[in-house]
């Protein structure tokens, strides 16, 4: 049953924004098809199928999903070595893996992605969106520069006077008309590839259904599933912030899976959420599921009915719109963030940006950012202190700070093992024992003291620490007394 609020709360804005997105999807889908090494229609069919399906089953209203560059880069080697049919099989398997991830509520892992990584991800995408436009306008002709400039002027100035129709849509209609009737010889969408005016048809990939095929496609499908969900869930978070609304990330993960399964059976390449088109949609007034549905349906309408006109849209106009998207996507407060944020967070943000930009692989950049954040965090919290004092004939060592793999070295070094025939008390009231490495360090300290006939007592372990020590510790209880008090 359709949620009326998610579908029909913003009909006019959703329809108009969906039309703008559909026009912007065509050159992107064709370009991504070329990157993947497949016919342009494979990307266009994918964009149609995924956008329509995700409008029903996705978890983030107003977000646009279609064929993407990140996914195209992953699948290119598979197409080159095994061909289109194996790509379609991989797309279906990608969907199945994503559906499984959604059922397992993998979206909860999003909470482990730090803000610095999110900022780096957004900025890297903005840079990549801009870089992807450069070949379409740089060094081509003076008139190309003029059209890009006029498009940017319309997009930024016109909304001050006309708010009822999205400025990008006006720019596309007006400047395409000028280009067609003036015969200026600008590069057009048709120069990227041919558009076949036909609907996608249901098919079963022509591959052997055996373990050999599974061995070929599974590594690619797993990579596509991870990259697709990562980009989709991060984009969903960005749209959440832009619209000040929440979304169901686990439903989005399941929806991406369902969309890719259907997409693979209709001849499309694997896809996911697109930050560029999602930003266009939101900035053009799109908020509900209807905008995503209209984008997919109007894309197919353009292909089937207006294909001859679509191929005449000047590339400089679409370039200007995408430059607007990249400027709007980039977090310009990042420069202030670099000065004010802790140095570790600034390094994480810059590292994420650089890796994504240089590898064009979102998963590598985000993974590197998360790992680097974890290293900085571990370094920050691994500060442990051991204070020694004498009480009558007893040496008391008070441990303060978390005891785990990163702090065990300092813990062991804090003790003087030259004592003989002495009562030793190690107080963990200000500490917590986290892992096996920590228990191993306690073992080492106790056993070294025992070698010199010292009596060791451990006290102050909280309940979780006591449990892991009881379970893992190897020193004999008779010679090392434990007390939780």
Phi and psi in degrees as a GROMACS rama.xvg file:
@    title "Ramachandran Plot"
@    xaxis  label "Phi"
@    yaxis  label "Psi"
@TYPE xy
-73.8857  139.342  UNK-2
-83.029  107.732  UNK-3
-56.4716  -37.7913  UNK-4
-64.9565  -34.7111  UNK-5
-81.1344  -18.395  UNK-6
-103.897  -42.2095  UNK-7
-123.471  25.0579  UNK-8
-84.3762  -11.9814  UNK-9
-151.349  52.3804  UNK-10
-57.3345  -52.0117  UNK-11
-62.9308  -47.4049  UNK-12
-64.0195  -39.3159  UNK-13
-66.8223  -40.1994  UNK-14
-66.4345  -46.7675  UNK-15
-65.726  -43.148  UNK-16
-66.4143  -37.224  UNK-17
-61.5091  -37.0107  UNK-18
-65.0599  -43.8255  UNK-19
-60.6816  -45.7963  UNK-20
-61.8461  -42.089  UNK-21
-59.5972  -41.5914  UNK-22
-65.2466  -37.6582  UNK-23
-75.2658  -23.9163  UNK-24
-70.9597  -31.377  UNK-25
-60.4104  -55.5291  UNK-26
-64.0246  -33.7304  UNK-27
-64.3681  -47.7102  UNK-28
-61.7098  -40.2048  UNK-29
-66.2671  -45.0831  UNK-30
-62.1987  -41.2338  UNK-31
-69.0079  -32.3499  UNK-32
-63.3831  -40.8514  UNK-33
-64.5445  -41.3075  UNK-34
-59.5218  -42.5302  UNK-35
-75.2755  -17.2596  UNK-36
85.3928  28.4118  UNK-37
-122.899  170.962  UNK-38
-62.2878  143.396  UNK-39
-54.1609  -30.9795  UNK-40
-66.4471  -24.2968  UNK-41
-63.7264  -42.178  UNK-42
-71.2545  -37.7026  UNK-43
-68.5381  -42.8157  UNK-44
-62.188  -40.3606  UNK-45
-61.3666  -45.2521  UNK-46
-63.0444  -40.2511  UNK-47
-63.9804  -52.9244  UNK-48
-62.0493  -47.7633  UNK-49
-66.8177  -44.1316  UNK-50
-61.8915  -44.5895  UNK-51
-65.9693  -46.0006  UNK-52
-65.6616  -44.1227  UNK-53
-68.7786  -23.6476  UNK-54
-63.5992  -27.1333  UNK-55
-92.3884  -41.5685  UNK-56
-107.373  -4.76265  UNK-57
-75.7182  168.198  UNK-58
-106.627  -2.06646  UNK-59
-126.362  95.6834  UNK-60
-57.1181  140.394  UNK-61
85.2579  -3.86279  UNK-62
-91.0272  141.072  UNK-63
-101.95  127.732  UNK-64
-121.149  140.656  UNK-65
-168.863  -166.31  UNK-66
-65.0703  138.632  UNK-67
-131.709  158.646  UNK-68
-68.0923  -37.729  UNK-69
-60.6847  -43.2134  UNK-70
-70.168  -38.1269  UNK-71
-61.3512  -38.3934  UNK-72
-63.6743  -37.3143  UNK-73
-69.2351  -39.5291  UNK-74
-85.5599  -12.7387  UNK-75
-55.2868  -46.4251  UNK-76
-62.2681  -35.2171  UNK-77
-64.2509  -44.4036  UNK-78
-64.0234  -42.4474  UNK-79
-63.2333  -39.3881  UNK-80
-87.6583  -32.3409  UNK-81
-127.324  -12.8426  UNK-82
95.4531  176.979  UNK-83
-63.9582  -41.2751  UNK-84
-61.5676  -37.4871  UNK-85
-69.0514  -31.8257  UNK-86
-65.0358  -42.1802  UNK-87
-63.7728  -40.9257  UNK-88
-63.8704  -40.2072  UNK-89
-65.6592  -35.0752  UNK-90
-63.904  -43.2367  UNK-91
-64.0125  -43.8969  UNK-92
-65.6124  -36.2445  UNK-93
-57.3757  -45.4412  UNK-94
-61.534  -41.122  UNK-95
-63.2016  -41.9417  UNK-96
-65.2964  -43.2524  UNK-97
-64.3843  -39.292  UNK-98
-61.0431  -41.9331  UNK-99
-63.8441  -43.8381  UNK-100
-58.8655  -40.2568  UNK-101
-65.3302  -42.363  UNK-102
-62.7365  -36.0424  UNK-103
-81.9794  3.92527  UNK-104
58.6557  46.9121  UNK-105
-64.374  -20.1642  UNK-106
-62.0254  -20.3751  UNK-107
-64.2986  -17.8549  UNK-108
-70.6665  -12.8762  UNK-109
-58.4567  -28.6388  UNK-110
-66.7098  -14.1028  UNK-111
-89.9536  1.02337  UNK-112
-93.2811  112.004  UNK-113
-68.0873  160.781  UNK-114
-60.0123  -37.5397  UNK-115
-60.5586  -37.772  UNK-116
-69.3072  -40.3642  UNK-117
-60.3818  -45.1975  UNK-118
-62.9636  -43.8741  UNK-119
-62.3422  -41.1196  UNK-120
-59.1731  -48.7148  UNK-121
-62.7105  -46.5718  UNK-122
-65.6757  -38.4521  UNK-123
-64.1679  -41.3107  UNK-124
-64.1259  -40.4365  UNK-125
-60.778  -42.5602  UNK-126
-65.9834  -42.6566  UNK-127
-64.3786  -39.6209  UNK-128
-60.7497  -43.1575  UNK-129
-66.6404  -45.2827  UNK-130
-60.2703  -34.2182  UNK-131
-67.6679  -21.2429  UNK-132
-86.3239  -23.4359  UNK-133
-54.3837  -46.7716  UNK-134
-61.6728  -18.9277  UNK-135
-89.0786  -6.2956  UNK-136
-139.556  -21.8622  UNK-137
-75.8649  125.738  UNK-138
69.066  21.2786  UNK-139
-93.7693  -59.1853  UNK-140
-165.07  161.234  UNK-141
-65.0024  -37.252  UNK-142
-66.5789  -29.7091  UNK-143
-62.1661  -44.9571  UNK-144
-61.0669  -39.9979  UNK-145
-61.8938  -46.6888  UNK-146
-64.7812  -39.1048  UNK-147
-62.0669  -44.7886  UNK-148
-64.9285  -43.609  UNK-149
-64.652  -39.7649  UNK-150
-59.9728  -46.8208  UNK-151
-62.3164  -37.9571  UNK-152
-63.8199  -44.9916  UNK-153
-62.272  -45.5338  UNK-154
-64.173  -36.2893  UNK-155
-93.4441  -28.4027  UNK-156
-95.4864  -42.8313  UNK-157
-57.2377  -37.7898  UNK-158
-59.2438  -17.3739  UNK-159
-69.7506  -25.2887  UNK-160
-112.568  -32.3693  UNK-161
-125.676  115.771  UNK-162
-111.775  -9.89679  UNK-163
-76.4323  -26.0463  UNK-164
-124.571  132.895  UNK-165
-56.6795  131.581  UNK-166
-57.5103  -40.9546  UNK-167
-58.5504  -35.7854  UNK-168
-66.8901  -41.569  UNK-169
-62.4866  -43.5259  UNK-170
-60.2799  -44.2726  UNK-171
-63.0837  -46.6151  UNK-172
-66.7435  -49.2741  UNK-173
-66.3253  -49.5375  UNK-174
-74.2877  -28.8416  UNK-175
-66.4379  -41.3795  UNK-176
-61.7001  -44.7158  UNK-177
-60.5024  -44.0883  UNK-178
-63.8391  -43.1864  UNK-179
-66.2611  -45.9783  UNK-180
-81.1031  -19.5432  UNK-181
-94.5296  -17.7549  UNK-182
60.1331  47.8145  UNK-183
-78.3955  -10.925  UNK-184
73.3972  31.0518  UNK-185
-75.486  155.6  UNK-186
-68.3394  141.8  UNK-187
-124.049  174.511  UNK-188
-57.517  -36.5075  UNK-189
-61.765  -22.5521  UNK-190
-72.1576  -16.7476  UNK-191
-79.9525  -29.2741  UNK-192
169.72  165.226  UNK-193
-80.9657  145.962  UNK-194
-111.868  121.883  UNK-195
-92.6287  123.769  UNK-196
-83.2066  76.8141  UNK-197
-152.521  152.7  UNK-198
-78.1707  151.974  UNK-199
-69.5043  150.667  UNK-200
-122.079  151.703  UNK-201
-67.8289  135.313  UNK-202
-151.121  153.727  UNK-203
-105.302  124.324  UNK-204
-50.4634  132.27  UNK-205
-83.3168  71.0953  UNK-206
-130.513  154.044  UNK-207
-66.0334  130.707  UNK-208
-89.3966  79.8451  UNK-209
-144.794  178.275  UNK-210
-69.3166  -25.2093  UNK-211
-65.2146  -44.5261  UNK-212
-63.5579  -42.51  UNK-213
-60.3104  -39.5317  UNK-214
-64.2818  -30.3785  UNK-215
-76.2614  -47.0322  UNK-216
-88.717  -23.6093  UNK-217
-60.0365  -46.2866  UNK-218
-58.5909  -39.5852  UNK-219
-69.0255  -42.3946  UNK-220
-63.4756  -40.9049  UNK-221
-63.431  -44.8048  UNK-222
-63.045  -43.6696  UNK-223
-63.2758  -40.48  UNK-224
-63.1553  -44.1881  UNK-225
-67.5438  -48.2526  UNK-226
-61.7352  -44.0821  UNK-227
-63.0394  -44.7125  UNK-228
-69.0855  -38.5227  UNK-229
-60.5834  -49.6029  UNK-230
-65.6989  -39.6206  UNK-231
-66.4774  -45.9269  UNK-232
-71.0669  -35.9549  UNK-233
-68.4285  -40.8331  UNK-234
-63.8989  -39.5102  UNK-235
-59.6757  -41.5336  UNK-236
-63.1409  -38.7161  UNK-237
-66.2613  -44.3297  UNK-238
-65.9999  -36.0166  UNK-239
-54.2667  -48.0418  UNK-240
-66.8496  -39.3715  UNK-241
-67.2785  -35.0354  UNK-242
-102.011  -3.67561  UNK-243
55.489  42.799  UNK-244
-133.16  167.424  UNK-245
-103.894  163.602  UNK-246
-140.906  160.989  UNK-247
-94.1409  98.9431  UNK-248
-67.5341  -36.2555  UNK-249
-68.6209  -38.0053  UNK-250
-64.6723  -37.6806  UNK-251
-62.4473  -41.3601  UNK-252
-62.0397  -45.3898  UNK-253
-63.5667  -40.7705  UNK-254
-63.4267  -41.4329  UNK-255
-60.3321  -39.0002  UNK-256
-64.3132  -48.3147  UNK-257
-60.8133  -43.4049  UNK-258
-61.7796  -41.3571  UNK-259
-71.9131  -32.6371  UNK-260
-62.8097  -50.5383  UNK-261
-61.781  -43.7999  UNK-262
-57.1568  -44.1816  UNK-263
-63.2363  -34.1772  UNK-264
-76.5737  -11.0231  UNK-265
-113.662  21.8361  UNK-266
81.2042  23.5675  UNK-267
-106.544  156.903  UNK-268
-84.3262  155.614  UNK-269
-60.705  143.793  UNK-270
-142.069  -176.55  UNK-271
-163.205  -169.179  UNK-272
-66.6976  148.415  UNK-273
-119.437  118.209  UNK-274
-67.6539  -38.4051  UNK-275
-61.3614  -53.4046  UNK-276
-68.2287  -31.8784  UNK-277
-65.6401  -39.1893  UNK-278
-66.7093  -42.7771  UNK-279
-57.219  -45.3733  UNK-280
-60.8364  -48.5127  UNK-281
-65.8305  -44.867  UNK-282
-68.8756  -22.1474  UNK-283
-88.7949  0.720028  UNK-284
105.969  2.0491  UNK-285
-75.4342  133.878  UNK-286
-134.976  -32.0549  UNK-287
-104.604  -179.622  UNK-288
-64.8082  -27.0875  UNK-289
-60.1388  -34.4835  UNK-290
-63.9097  -41.2395  UNK-291
-68.4709  -41.4424  UNK-292
-62.4164  -45.4913  UNK-293
-63.2237  -39.5901  UNK-294
-57.9209  -46.4387  UNK-295
-66.9726  -46.7993  UNK-296
-67.942  -41.2174  UNK-297
-69.0256  -31.1844  UNK-298
-59.3999  -45.8155  UNK-299
-68.736  -35.318  UNK-300
-60.9822  -43.5511  UNK-301
-60.3733  -41.6763  UNK-302
-67.0742  -45.811  UNK-303
-77.6062  -43.0631  UNK-304
-103.224  -40.8758  UNK-305
-110.836  23.5566  UNK-306
-54.9529  -38.3307  UNK-307
-68.4311  -28.9513  UNK-308
-82.9804  -38.7081  UNK-309
-58.079  -41.3928  UNK-310
-67.4225  -9.67069  UNK-311
-98.3667  0.290857  UNK-312
-64.578  125.716  UNK-313
-66.4998  134.854  UNK-314
-61.4341  -35.9591  UNK-315
-58.605  -30.3602  UNK-316
-68.2992  -47.3927  UNK-317
-67.0047  -33.8288  UNK-318
-61.2998  -44.8913  UNK-319
-60.4776  -40.4536  UNK-320
-65.5104  -42.2506  UNK-321
-70.1176  -30.9598  UNK-322
-65.1387  -40.3997  UNK-323
-58.3483  -40.9464  UNK-324
-63.6927  -44.3358  UNK-325
-65.3374  -39.3957  UNK-326
-65.3815  -40.8396  UNK-327
-72.1955  -28.0928  UNK-328
-77.6145  -37.4211  UNK-329
-61.4279  133.723  UNK-330
-86.7519  95.3492  UNK-331
-69.9354  -16.7288  UNK-332
-74.5934  -3.49374  UNK-333
-60.3542  -31.9743  UNK-334
-66.5339  -38.17  UNK-335
-69.1469  -38.8841  UNK-336
-59.0379  -40.8622  UNK-337
-61.69  -32.2065  UNK-338
-82.152  -35.0651  UNK-339
-97.5415  -27.1248  UNK-340
-73.3292  158.132  UNK-341
-55.2027  146.633  UNK-342
-55.9657  -38.9971  UNK-343
-59.8746  -43.5252  UNK-344
-66.2677  -39.0556  UNK-345
-63.1211  -41.4879  UNK-346
-64.2803  -40.6079  UNK-347
-61.5046  -45.6796  UNK-348
-61.4923  -47.6715  UNK-349
-64.8513  -39.8148  UNK-350
-63.0253  -43.2952  UNK-351
-59.6895  -46.1577  UNK-352
-60.2182  -49.7457  UNK-353
-63.9932  -43.6237  UNK-354
-66.2065  -43.0312  UNK-355
-63.7225  -44.0206  UNK-356
-66.4157  -42.4137  UNK-357
-78.2511  -29.6506  UNK-358
-100.495  -14.4037  UNK-359
56.5877  25.727  UNK-360
-121.999  107.109  UNK-361
-62.7432  -38.4427  UNK-362
-64.9006  -39.5945  UNK-363
-64.5495  -43.046  UNK-364
-65.3915  -45.5876  UNK-365
-67.4432  -41.7562  UNK-366
-61.2855  -44.4038  UNK-367
-62.4613  -40.28  UNK-368
-64.4194  -42.9456  UNK-369
-65.2055  -44.0746  UNK-370
-63.4467  -43.53  UNK-371
-64.2946  -39.8556  UNK-372
-61.9367  -41.4352  UNK-373
-63.404  -40.7491  UNK-374
-63.3547  -45.5581  UNK-375
-63.7287  -39.4374  UNK-376
-64.7501  -44.6614  UNK-377
-61.5637  -42.7973  UNK-378
-62.1878  -35.5082  UNK-379
-71.6304  -39.8016  UNK-380
-93.8487  -1.15089  UNK-381
-86.6877  13.3178  UNK-382
-78.8338  114.504  UNK-383
-126.823  138.821  UNK-384
-123.634  143.511  UNK-385
-124.082  119.073  UNK-386
-105.18  131.881  UNK-387
-108.833  139.598  UNK-388
-149.237  162.191  UNK-389
-105.817  134.18  UNK-390
-126.792  101.017  UNK-391
58.2338  -119.269  UNK-392
-99.504  19.4319  UNK-393
-117.77  138.304  UNK-394
-95.7322  119.254  UNK-395
-106.926  128.024  UNK-396
-115.177  117.467  UNK-397
-100.708  120.165  UNK-398
-97.9974  126.962  UNK-399
-126.384  126.054  UNK-400
116.751  164.194  UNK-401
-73.3311  136.056  UNK-402
-106.282  110.647  UNK-403
-152.354  -173.419  UNK-404
-53.7232  -31.8123  UNK-405
-84.5936  -13.4755  UNK-406
-114.669  -0.0291456  UNK-407
-67.4214  -32.7497  UNK-408
-62.3672  -47.1151  UNK-409
-65.0647  -33.3359  UNK-410
-62.6723  -49.4482  UNK-411
-65.4592  -40.4171  UNK-412
-67.9761  -17.1458  UNK-413
-76.5616  -9.44733  UNK-414
-102.931  144.097  UNK-415
-102.524  110.405  UNK-416
-90.3027  13.75  UNK-417
-82.8044  -10.0811  UNK-418
-61.5601  146.472  UNK-419
-132.678  141.095  UNK-420
49.7794  46.5946  UNK-421
-122.712  147.665  UNK-422
-84.4703  125.814  UNK-423
-115.692  128.732  UNK-424
-119.187  121.88  UNK-425
-109.762  116.22  UNK-426
-102.209  115.815  UNK-427
-101.648  20.4948  UNK-428
-60.1676  -30.4842  UNK-429
-101.507  21.0113  UNK-430
-135.072  174.149  UNK-431
-143.062  131.188  UNK-432
-91.9099  116.446  UNK-433
-98.2912  -36.1026  UNK-434
-146.815  -177.693  UNK-435
-62.5719  -35.5568  UNK-436
-60.6352  -38.8227  UNK-437
-65.2866  -44.3499  UNK-438
-63.4921  -38.7935  UNK-439
-60.3947  -38.6045  UNK-440
-67.7243  -40.0612  UNK-441
-62.3175  -44.5164  UNK-442
-53.8012  -46.5285  UNK-443
-62.2232  -44.6243  UNK-444
-64.7137  -46.4194  UNK-445
-61.8153  -47.4533  UNK-446
-65.7791  -35.2447  UNK-447
-67.5256  -41.1486  UNK-448
-65.3931  -38.2537  UNK-449
-63.3791  -30.1388  UNK-450
-58.5413  -28.9716  UNK-451
-102.893  24.2968  UNK-452
62.1335  37.5589  UNK-453
-92.5168  151.353  UNK-454
-100.638  121.555  UNK-455
-110.171  130.741  UNK-456
-122.844  133.275  UNK-457
-112.506  130.899  UNK-458
-139.461  168.355  UNK-459
83.3879  7.68358  UNK-460
-69.2503  128.945  UNK-461
-73.2225  173.802  UNK-462
-57.9706  -49.5789  UNK-463
-62.0445  -39.6508  UNK-464
-64.4652  -41.293  UNK-465
-60.6552  -40.1192  UNK-466
-64.6641  -45.6175  UNK-467
-70.1923  -34.0894  UNK-468
-66.5058  -45.6878  UNK-469
-59.8241  -36.3186  UNK-470
-79.9149  -34.4717  UNK-471
-109.853  -31.6448  UNK-472
-58.637  146.091  UNK-473
-112.616  -11.7839  UNK-474
-72.562  146.589  UNK-475
-65.1962  137.034  UNK-476
-66.8583  -29.1554  UNK-477
-63.1175  -30.9984  UNK-478
-105.096  -8.03531  UNK-479
-134.117  99.7866  UNK-480
-79.6646  138.316  UNK-481
-113.326  140.811  UNK-482
-142.556  130.546  UNK-483
-88.6677  5.08638  UNK-484
